[in-house]
């Protein structure tokens, strides 16, 4: 029996291949819902041989039979959203008929972007390595209850009241602290009203949409951005994103009940990558790391920044599985490891008993990973879609991942297109 609703969660530092998997599973769902993040995420899909990079639209957008929902936990750049719709529309006809957006979504404003950029280049702030798109400052406004939400842009009177207070705060900060020029109130207001008018036909009570689907026994697929190690509460703080990208964020970000998700699929690469600053204990230095990055095309889909590569870190993955009730794993990019003589899996940190497992507030800069080695396979795995055709040594690697992580591997991705997928558990 197939699980009712399901969630697709990245278990590493993002870029695990969630977009492809959501697109693959959307054929089995009635809707997909983005529940957090902004256009700092980049989900790469291959649809009818064409490469698509989605930043805000759910990865189900190309499926005619599935609704695409954007929940209130997402922060939206209207400029980025409408540019993405325009780019994708020729490939995914009828986007606007399938797309539904919560009016409670926070809107990213010009002052969020400017503040993000000023903080990252200032010597007075810790450099986090953000995408400079205003995501963090937008979430800061949401938490401090001064955010401009979509619903506010539908009334000029309401917008004037909220924007005047908020922009006066930011303009004081720009002028007095950073020595920058103030933003013009009327320009910001008029742009918000313009976008509110364009967004109005797309608005829906996403929470109620999900509730209605549940009553009709329809299936919703929940899609997060980034990865659990970038979760503001569960990740490697302070080098994290500004939202809860773990399943903990689904209930609040999508507006559903915490028991509405019956199956949680954790997506992991056969190795690990990271964009931006922050510790990565299993990082591979030198030519081998560069070789894996080149073969895996490890460049950020949103930023174009190179990704650092490391061996599979089972310690951190096990912690995320434990704290997020992960049902099973999807292992991606195993084909990138084809031809390696030996492959490492990190199963512990240090000999110190206190550092053997991933713990809250652990200083990952100070740990020394311990590894087991798996014999590599010379045969190519790229494009294989039947587990029986897999090289035995590659199977050994998959089975070892399942063993050390404590949950089964239900899906294996052997390439960027849907055809290059092995569905081991047919009940998903």
C-alpha positions, -999 to 999 in steps of 0.1 A, spaced: 0 0 0 14 34 -10 21 60 17 -5 87 16 14 121 18 51 122 16 80 146 21 113 148 2 141 161 25 177 167 18 198 153 46 231 170 38 240 206 30 216 209 1 222 201 -36 214 164 -30 192 162 -61 158 167 -44 143 185 -75 148 155 -97 132 132 -71 102 154 -65 97 156 -103 100 118 -105 75 112 -77 51 139 -89 35 113 -112 23 96 -81 10 127 -64 -20 151 -68 0 181 -56 34 192 -46 40 219 -20 70 241 -13 69 249 24 100 271 31 130 289 17 132 313 -12 149 317 -45 182 309 -29 175 272 -37 181 257 -72 164 225 -82 177 211 -115 153 190 -136 157 173 -170 123 174 -187 120 160 -222 157 163 -226 158 200 -215 175 213 -184 153 234 -161 165 251 -130 137 260 -106 142 284 -76 106 290 -63 82 269 -83 76 234 -70 93 207 -90 59 193 -99 52 223 -121 58 204 -154 31 177 -145 -3 186 -159 -21 164 -134 -6 179 -103 -12 212 -85 18 232 -75 14 249 -41 36 275 -24 30 276 13 32 305 37 66 294 50 82 305 17 96 340 12 90 353 -23 109 376 -46 82 386 -71 108 395 -96 123 361 -95 90 343 -94 76 360 -125 109 356 -144 108 319 -136 72 315 -147 80 332 -180 110 310 -186 92 277 -177 58 284 -194 69 273 -229 79 239 -216 52 235 -189 21 249 -205 -7 261 -182 15 269 -152 -8 296 -140 -38 272 -139 -19 248 -116 0 272 -94 -15 283 -61 2 306 -36 -6 314 0 -14 351 6 4 348 39 38 345 21 64 371 31 77 392 2 114 399 -2 119 437 -5 147 458 -20 158 467 15 162 430 24 186 425 -6 206 456 1 210 448 38 221 412 29 247 426 6 260 452 30 262 427 59 282 402 39 308 427 28 310 444 62 339 437 86 314 441 115 294 409 106 303 372 104 305 361 68 280 333 63 283 329 26 247 337 18 233 340 -18 228 378 -12 192 375 -22 177 390 9 164 357 23 177 360 58 166 396 63 131 387 50 128 360 76 141 384 102 112 407 94 88 378 96 99 368 130 99 404 143 64 408 129 71 437 105 71 417 72 52 428 41 31 398 31 13 393 -2 -21 401 15 -7 435 24 -1 444 -12 -38 440 -21 -47 472 -1 -29 505 -7 -41 518 27 -28 487 46 5 487 26 11 524 33 8 519 70 31 488 72 57 500 47 61 534 62 71 520 96 93 493 82 111 514 55 118 542 80 137 517 101 157 504 72 165 538 58 178 549 92 200 518 93 213 524 57 220 561 63 233 562 98 251 529 101 262 520 66 264 555 51 242 544 22 215 563 3 179 558 15 154 539 -6 124 559 -20 91 551 -3 69 556 -34 91 535 -56 90 506 -32 52 510 -26 43 512 -63 63 481 -71 46 462 -43 11 473 -55 21 462 -91 32 428 -79 1 424 -57 -21 429 -87 -2 403 -107 -3 378 -78 -39 382 -70 -53 356 -94 -28 330 -81 -37 333 -44 -54 305 -25 -58 292 10 -30 266 6 -37 252 41 -73 245 32 -63 231 -2 -42 205 16 -69 198 41 -95 193 13 -71 169 -6 -65 149 26 -103 145 30 -106 133 -6 -77 108 0 -55 126 -25 -18 127 -22 4 157 -14 42 157 -18 60 182 4 92 197 -10 118 217 10 147 237 -1 183 234 10 192 205 33 187 196 69 223 205 79 213 240 68 182 241 90 183 271 113 177 249 144 191 215 133 220 226 111 256 236 116 248 270 131 256 298 123 264 286 88 228 278 81 198 292 62 171 312 79 143 287 80 133 252 90 140 231 59 136 199 79 101 182 81 96 202 113 89 231 90 62 214 70 33 218 95 40 256 99 52 263 64 25 245 45 -2 249 71 -11 213 77 -11 190 107 21 174 119 6 139 113 -3 146 77 30 133 64 32 95 64 65 89 47 97 110 47 123 103 20 158 115 29 178 124 -2 216 120 1 245 120 -24 268 91 -24 293 116 -12 287 151 3 290 186 -10 288 221 5 285 256 -10 296 286 10 313 289 44 312 264 73 329 232 85 327 199 65 346 172 84 350 148 55 361 173 29 384 158 3 414 180 -3 435 180 -35 431 165 -69 406 137 -59 382 163 -45 386 183 -77 381 152 -98 348 143 -81 336 179 -83 343 180 -120 327 147 -128 297 155 -106 292 190 -121 294 204 -86 286 240 -93 257 258 -75 226 259 -96 216 293 -82 249 310 -75 274 293 -99 297 289 -69 318 257 -68 308 231 -43 333 215 -19 333 177 -19 337 152 8 332 115 16 298 103 28 292 114 64 270 88 80 274 104 114 256 136 105 231 117 83 222 94 112 215 123 134 192 139 109 174 106 103 169 103 141 156 138 146 133 139 115 117 104 116 132 96 81 115 65 66 141 57 39 169 71 18 173 81 -18 209 78 -29 219 101 -57 250 106 -79 264 71 -73 276 71 -109 300 99 -100 320 74 -79 323 49 -108 359 39 -114 373 48 -79 395 21 -64 383 27 -29 354 47 -14 353 60 22 323 63 45 327 83 77 312 63 106 325 83 136 342 115 149 374 110 169 383 85 195 369 108 222 336 92 233 319 126 235 326 132 198 318 98 183 282 109 174 268 141 160 256 163 189 239 196 194 263 225 194 291 203 183 322 222 170 327 204 137 359 223 131 375 203 159 366 167 149 386 141 131 365 117 111 371 80 112 363 59 81 355 25 68 366 17 32 345 1 6 360 -14 -26 350 6 -56 336 -8 -89 351 -4 -124 318 -9 -142 297 22 -151 264 26 -132 252 57 -151 218 53 -166 210 20 -150 174 17 -139 172 -19 -127 188 -29 -94 195 -64 -108 218 -48 -134 239 -30 -108 275 -41 -103 278 -62 -71 304 -39 -56 281 -9 -61 254 -30 -44 278 -36 -15 282 2 -12 244 8 -12 239 -19 14 266 -5 36 250 30 35 217 14 46 234 -5 73 254 23 89 224 48 86 199 24 99 172 28 73 167 12 38 176 28 5 144 29 -14 155 49 -45 188 52 -64 195 79 -89 221 71 -116 218 103 -136 199 136 -139 169 124 -160 139 105 -147 148 74 -167 181 70 -147 163 60 -115 160 28 -97 128 25 -76 137 -3 -52 105 1 -30 76 0 -54 52 10 -26 63 46 -25 
